[in-house]
C-alpha cells in the first residue's frame, strides 16, 4: 500500500483530554475504536485474498460479504448521511 500523508486523531489521544467536553471526548474515543475495528476487519479481508484462486474466491463469497458488512457496521454511524442522499 502506498504511504500517504493523512489526517490523524493521534493529536487527540496523546494528551489527557483537558479542555475537551466529556461527551465529545467519549464520542471521539468511540470513533477511534470503530475506525480501528474497521481497519482490522479490512486488513483481515486483504490478507484473505492472498493465495486464493478465482474458484476459491467464488466459494468464499459469503464470508467475504460478511466481512465487508462488519466493516460497514463499524462505520455506519459516521457514514449514515450517505443513505439519505
Buried (B, 14 or more C-beta within 10 A) or exposed (E): EEEEEEEEEEEBEEEEBEEEEEEEBEEBBEBBEBBEBBEEBBEEBEEBEEEEEEEEEEEBEEEBEEBEEBBEEBBBEEEEEEEEE
